[in-house]
Amino acid sequence: MSNINVSTHPLVRQKISALRQRTNTSHQVRQLTDEIGRLLMYEATQDLHLAAQREPAHSPVAAYTAEAIKEFHALVPILRSGLALLGAATDFLPLAQIHHLGLFREEATLLPVEYYNKLPRSCTVDECIVLDPMIATGGTADAAIQILKQWGAPRIKFVAVCVSRQGIDRLAREHPDVRFFVAVVDDVLDDQGFVVPGIGDCGDRLNNTA
């Protein structure tokens, strides 16, 4: 689907292979997730617009017209795993608002449960970028997107590391106006809702709580 952007960068593919390793420490998982996040953020921000600054800037040699990103952004990590991508995202967009959404997948039903939402009363940004390393069934991602649309977000992008084919196809179909930037798509989603081969329980691996 045209709104799914799967990275073909060799470094992304190498780092995904390293991230899958079950022997990784939580520190290694955090580091690899951050590195992949930086490469994905580069791709997710390629269509941003620039605006010339009114005041002239000065290099050591001469005056010049400086440029800066025109749009206002909000970064929206889904707790708790999405925090692993926040450092990379804020390095790319240091002036962005940061809003956290607390959602988890209920183990028995695999349905999303919202437990934290402190979005302001009104949306004052041009674009929201949702951060979550995993998309399995797509339920949590769908809930986050619905929350942001109800909030009034004009545009939404979603950055994820590892996704299932079933989950990402569902999201792309139900939200054709959202662009998804992902590192890898795995074809299998098992009966317990785990992506195969996947990267395991991302929250536990990131936080050493497995």
Order of alpha helices (4+ residues) and beta strands (2+ residues): beta-alpha-alpha-beta-beta-beta-beta-beta-alpha-beta-beta-beta-beta-beta-alpha-beta-alpha-beta-beta-beta-alpha
